[in-house]
């Protein structure tokens, strides 16, 4: 079965990430692999004081491993569509 990837955009709380890494494998019954992801400061829109989700999603599409079942990326930034 393909693995589920868990990625942290650099701003994510490490305690939250540790909790997810511990709890997700038994909950979903799949192997969980960590994926290092960069921060999303490149997607910041000063006019809105938010981060563009489309630019962030494009990055995730580029970084998602080909063997991934799914990729869950966590950030604490305020995203807009």
DAQUITA-V389132 format. One record per residue. N is the residue number from 1. RES is the residue in one letter. SS is DSSP state (~ for helix, > for strand, _ for the rest). PHI is phi in whole degrees, -180 to 180 (none if undefined). OMEGA is omega in radians with two decimals (NA if undefined). Layout:
((N,RES,SS,PHI,OMEGA) (N,RES,SS,PHI,OMEGA))
This chain:
((1,X,_,none,-3.14) (2,X,_,-70,-3.14) (3,X,>,-84,3.01) (4,X,>,-95,3.13) (5,X,>,-105,3.10) (6,X,>,-120,-3.12) (7,X,>,-118,3.11) (8,X,>,-111,2.94) (9,X,_,-67,-2.90) (10,X,_,-48,-3.05) (11,X,_,-87,-3.03) (12,X,_,-69,3.14) (13,X,_,-67,-3.11) (14,X,~,-62,3.11) (15,X,~,-67,3.09) (16,X,~,-65,-3.13) (17,X,~,-64,3.11) (18,X,~,-63,3.12) (19,X,~,-62,3.14) (20,X,~,-62,-3.11) (21,X,~,-65,3.12) (22,X,~,-77,-2.97) (23,X,~,-90,-3.04) (24,X,~,-69,-3.11) (25,X,~,-57,3.12) (26,X,~,-69,-3.12) (27,X,~,-69,-3.07) (28,X,~,-106,3.11) (29,X,_,67,3.12) (30,X,_,-133,3.04) (31,X,_,-69,3.12) (32,X,>,-116,3.09) (33,X,>,-121,3.08) (34,X,>,-83,3.09) (35,X,>,-132,3.11) (36,X,>,-76,3.14) (37,X,_,-127,3.09) (38,X,_,-77,3.02) (39,X,_,-68,-3.11) (40,X,_,-115,3.11) (41,X,~,-59,3.11) (42,X,~,-62,-3.08) (43,X,~,-97,-3.09) (44,X,>,-71,3.08) (45,X,>,-114,-3.06) (46,X,_,-63,3.13) (47,X,_,-62,-3.09) (48,X,_,-98,-3.03) (49,X,_,55,3.14) (50,X,>,-142,-3.12) (51,X,>,-112,-3.11) (52,X,>,-74,-3.09) (53,X,~,-69,-3.11) (54,X,~,-64,3.11) (55,X,~,-64,3.11) (56,X,~,-65,3.13) (57,X,~,-65,3.08) (58,X,~,-61,3.07) (59,X,~,-62,-3.14) (60,X,~,-64,3.08) (61,X,~,-61,3.13) (62,X,~,-69,-3.02) (63,X,~,-93,-3.08) (64,X,_,-67,3.13) (65,X,_,-62,-3.10) (66,X,_,-65,-3.13) (67,X,_,-91,-3.05) (68,X,>,-74,2.93) (69,X,>,-69,3.08) (70,X,>,-153,3.04) (71,X,>,-127,3.03) (72,X,>,-108,3.12) (73,X,>,-112,-3.07) (74,X,>,-114,3.05) (75,X,_,-143,3.06) (76,X,_,-105,3.14) (77,X,_,-78,3.11) (78,X,_,-87,-3.08) (79,X,>,-99,3.01) (80,X,>,-126,3.12) (81,X,_,-89,NA))
